[in-house]
Amino acid sequence: MLFYRSADLLITGTHVVVLQPVEARFHLEAIQAPYVLRHARGVRFRAGHEIRASYEHADVRIYFTTDRARFSAVRRALIRALEQRAHPLPF
């Protein structure tokens, strides 16, 4: 099942695959306690939105963007994907 696809990210029923800027693959069953961080706008950069989680006993960045609309779409897709797994988590 496909929940989200873009040039930089793919969310399926089993994995979150980051394609850019650095490739990474996260198995949905291993994603624990996902949370959102919002980064304040700075003088040289726009405000950022980040999804982090515990993954194999490490705190990892799942996704980051400065585009609020894209972030909302990715967050919703990840919520749907996590709800489909055997042990859904609130997020």
Secondary structure, 3 states (H helix, E strand, C coil): CEEEECCCEEEECCEEEECCCCCEEEEHHHEEEEEEEEECCCCCCCCEEEEEEEECCEEEEEEEECCHHHHHHHHHHHHHHHHHCCCCCCC
